[in-house]
Amino acid sequence: MNLEKVVKMKLRIKTAVLGAASCALSTVVNADAGVAVSAEAGYRVDNLDWNIADIDGDPNILSELTWSSLNIRQVKLNLDVTYKRLRLFGMVGYGEIDKGDNQDSDYNANNRQAEFSRSNNQAEGDVNDVSVGLGYVIETSQRRGAQAYFMPMAGYSIHKQELKMTNGFQAIPATGAFSGLNSSYDTEWNGPWVGMSFWETDARRGLTVGLDLIYHKTDYDAEANWNLRTDFAHPLSFEHWSDATGLTASLHGRYAVSKSWDFIMSLDYQSWQTDVGVDRVYAAAGGSTDTQLNDANWDSIALNFGVAWRPGR
């Protein structure tokens, strides 16, 4: 199966999953369900890195890119529908990178030895997140008037990072600032997930505290445009793909300020890693060459505050 057919198949699967979730959500909302709509804004810090081997595996790390301390202002919208014990929920998020650092290093020997090129650049770009899920709510113990719950759940998510490298500075060899850098590296982590949610509600105090733990099994795809490399094709210079896994955790709280409005906050952490994958480079003269993507890694931590509205409560 060629790459174009694989991409088209993935798009059809994602469209079907998100479409099914949308239809299910409409059905539940029309069935006299409990509905909550919330909006959050916050700050997020991301790190992303990847490295590749030479075509013959020597050196085992030929090139390595890191994006570090990506300071991101983000907003999220959430829809949560509960019908009897079923809970259907969806999230969309968008973030813009305020500032961050990028480093591009190349090596002539194994294990990051004999570094012959290094540039330190400014990072820019934005991030996008979508997730839908379905859970089954189970009541557990009561303690001092507070009711505890847990919920097994499953769903599908898509996470994108559109990263740019600008304001180049060549550190090795030490030639200093250089102009014209406007390279891009766009990632997508998408696939199903399973998890557990635990929370406790104290109705007398109007307070809810919870923890979500989720395991992701995803596909990793990335496309790059290295704009200053005349030997690379443009706008697609190379692409990466691999299988990946991710672990996410969210500690969240909710305080009822009125009958229909809640104040909410969340502290979110993510850690994602790929397996060994493919690095396909497209030449300006035509044709392509495959090397090994050793791995790609992404971690993120975010603090968000917002409000939730529960119509008809």
N, C-alpha and C positions, 0 to 999 in steps of 0.2 A: 504494500500500500504506500503510495507516494505521500510526500509531506502535505501537498495541497488537500488531498482527500482526508488525511488525519485532521488537519485544521478545520475543514468543513464539518467533519463528524463531531468534533469537540464543540463547535458552535451550535450544532443541532441539539446536542445533549444538554448544553447549558440553557438554551432557549426552552427546551421541553421542561426541564426541572423548574426554572423560574416561572414558566407559564402555568405549570401545575400548581405551584405554590400560590400564585396569584388567584387562580380559580378557587382553590380551597379556602383562601382567605376571604374571598367574596361570599362564599357559601356560609362560612361561620359567622361573618358579620351580620348577614341577613337572618340569622337564627337566634336573635335575642341574646347575644353573647356579651360578656364583659369586655370592654374595649379600653385601651390606654394608648395615647399618643404622646410621645416625649421628644424633646429636642435637647441636645447637649452641645456644649462648646468646651474646648480644652486645649491642652498643650501636649505634644507627643515628641519623643526623641527616638529616632531610628538609626540603626547601623546596618549596612549591607556590604558584603564582600564576596568575591569569587576569584578563582584562579584556574588556569589551564596549563596543560603539559604541552611540550613540543610534539611535533607530528610523530617522532620516533620514541617519545617518552623520555628523552634526555635533552635538556633538563626536565625533571619531573614537575617543576613549577617554572614555566617560561614567563608568564605574565600574571600579575595580580592587581586587581582593582579593589579599592576600599572607599566606601562612603561612610563617614563617621560623624557623630554628633549632629544629625540632621534635625534641626529644631523646626517643628511643624505645628502650625495653628490649624486645628481641625474642628469640624462640626459634624454631628451625627443626628439622624432622624430615625426614630424607632416606632414600630407599630406592634402592639401586643394584644392578642385576642384570646380570651379564655372561654371555652364552652364546656360546661360540666368539668370533666377532668382533663380535657384536651387543651393544650396551649399552643397557639400558632404565633410566630413572631418573625419580624423582618427588620433589617437595619440597612441603611445606606449612609455612607460617610465620605467626606471630602476633606483633604488637607493640603495646605500650601507650605512649601519649605521656605522658612524665613532666612535661614543660613545653615551652612554645613561645610564640611571639608571633604575633598576627594584626593586620593593618591593613586598614581599609576606607576607601577614598578615592573621592570623587565630584568631577567636573570640569565646568566650564561652557564651556571652550574646548578647541580641539584640542591634541594632544600634551602632555597632562597640565598644561595651564595653567588658571588661575582655579579652583584647588581651593576648593570651598565647604563640603566636609564631610570630616572625617577622624576615625575612631575607632581607638584602639589598645587591643586586647583580649587576653585570655588564650586560648591555644589548648589544647584537650584532644582526646581521642579515641583511636582505635586503627587498626591497619593489618592487612591479611590478604593473604597471597600463596600461590598454588598454581601449580605448573609441572610438566609432564610432557614427556619427550623421548625420542628414540631416536637412537642414533649407531652408526657403524661404525668400529671401532678398526683403525688402520693402524700397524704398526711401522715405524720409520725407523732412524736410525743408532744405533750403539753407541759410547760414548765412556767410556774408563776404567772399564769395568764397569757403566756406567749405560745403560739402554735408553730411547730416546726414542720417543714415540708422538704421533700426531695423530688427531683424530676429527671428521669432518664430522657435523653433527647437526641435527635439526629437532624442533619440538615446539609446544606451546600453553601459554599462561600467562594467569592472571587476577590482577590486583593491585587491591586496594581500599583506600581511605582514608576513614574515617568521622571527619570533623573537626567540632569544636564550637567556638563562640565564646562566652566567658563573661567576667564581670567587666569590663564595658564602661567605657571612659574616652573622653570626647569631647574631642579636641584642637582641632578646627576645626568650629564656633566653640568657644571655650575655656570650655565649661560644666562640664567635669570628669567625675567618676564618675557613672554612671547604673546603675540597678538593672534586673533582670529579663532581661538578655541571656542567651539560651540558643538561639542559632541553630545550624543544622547545614548542612554541605556534604559530601555523600557521593559519592565518585568510584569509577569502575571503568574500568580499562584492560585490555582482553582481546583476544587474538588470537594468530595463529601467529608463530613465530619460526624463524630459521635461524642457525647459528653454527658455530664451530670451537673445538675444545679441543686444547691442547698440554700435554704433561706428560713428565717424565723421572723414572724410578725407579732408585734405587741400592739394589739388593737387599742388598748387603753392609752398608750403613749403615741400612737400613730407612727410607729417606727418599724421599719423592715431592714434587715441586714442579710446579705447573701453572698455566696461564692459560686462561680461557674468555672468548671474545668472541662476543656475540650481538646480532643485529639483529631488532627486533620491528616488526611491522606490525599495528596494533591499532585497535579502536574505542574511543572515549572517550565515556563517559556519566556524567552527574552529576545529582544531585537535591538541592535545597536547601529548607530551611524557615527563612525569615527571621521569627522569632517575634514581633518587635516591630513589624513592618510591617502595620498594620491594613488597608492597601489590597491586600495580597497574600493569596492563598488559603493555607490550611493544612490538612494538613501538607505539601502540595506547593506551594511558592511559585513556583519556577521550575526548569527543567532545561536542561542543556547536552548537546549531542552533536556529535561531529566524528570525522574520521579522525585517526590519530596514528601516530608512529613513536617507537621507543626504541632506545637503545644501552646495553648492559650489559657490564661487564667484571668478572671475578672472579680474583684472584690467590690461590691456595690451596696449602697444604702439609699433609703427612701424615707422621707419625713413628711407626713400629711400636714400641710399648712391650712387647708380648708377642706370642705366636703369633696370638691372636685379637683383640687390642685395639690401636687406633691413636689417637694424639692428633692432632687436626686443628685447623686455623685457616684463616680466609679473610678477605680484604679485598675488599669488593664496592662497585662504583660503578654508578650508573644515571643516565641523562639521557633525558627523554621530552619531546616537543613535539607539540602538535596542529596541524592545519591550521585555516583559518578554518571556523567551524561555526555552529551555531544556538543562540541563547539564547531560550527560550520562557518568558514570564512569565504566570502565572495570576492573574487578578484575583479579589479577594474577592467582587465582585459577579457573577462569572461571566465566561467567555470568556478568551481568551488573546491575547497579542501577541508576535510574533517580532521579535527584533533580532539583531545579529551578534555571535557569540562571536569575538573577534579571535584569541585563542590561549589555551592553557593550557600551563603548563610545570611539570615536576616533576624534581627531582634528589635524589639520595640517596647517602650513603656509609655503610658499616657495617663494623665489625670484630667477628668472631665466633670463639669457641673452643668446642671440643667433643670428643667421643669417637666412634669408629666401632667397631662390632663385626662381625667376619666369622666367622659360625658355620661350624665344620667345616674351618677353614683349618689 
